[in-house]
Amino acid sequence: MDWITDITMRLATETKLDPADLLVDADDKNTLLDLAGVAAHASGDRTNAPILCHVLGRAIARGATLEQCALVIDDFAGAK
C-alpha cells in the first residue's frame, strides 16, 4: 500500500468509518490533483489547493459528484 491508502485506512479505523467511503480510486486521484493545480495556478495562491480539496469533500459528502464539481471549477477558472 502507499501512504495515502495507509493513512486513509487508519482514519477509517480510528473514526469507525467504512474505508470504502474514504478510499480514492486512481481516476478520482488524478481529477483531484488536476483541480488542486487549477486552484493553485488560477488563484495565484497555492494554499487554495488543499482548501479546495476540503471544499470538494464537503460538497461530495452532501451529494454533489466530483465530475459536477470539476466542471464548475474548470468553468470558473477559465472565466478568470
C-alpha positions, 0 to 999 in steps of 0.5 A: 500500500502507499501512504495515502491508502495507509493513512486513509485506512487508519482514519477509517479505523480510528473514526469507525468509518467504512474505508470504502467511503474514504478510499480514492480510486486512481481516476478520482486521484488524478481529477483531484490533483488536476483541480488542486493545480487549477486552484493553485495556478488560477488563484495565484495562491497555492494554499487554495489547493488543499482548501479546495480539496476540503471544499470538494469533500464537503460538497461530495459528502452532501451529494454533489459528484466530483465530475459536477464539481470539476466542471464548475471549477474548470468553468470558473477558472477559465472565466478568470 
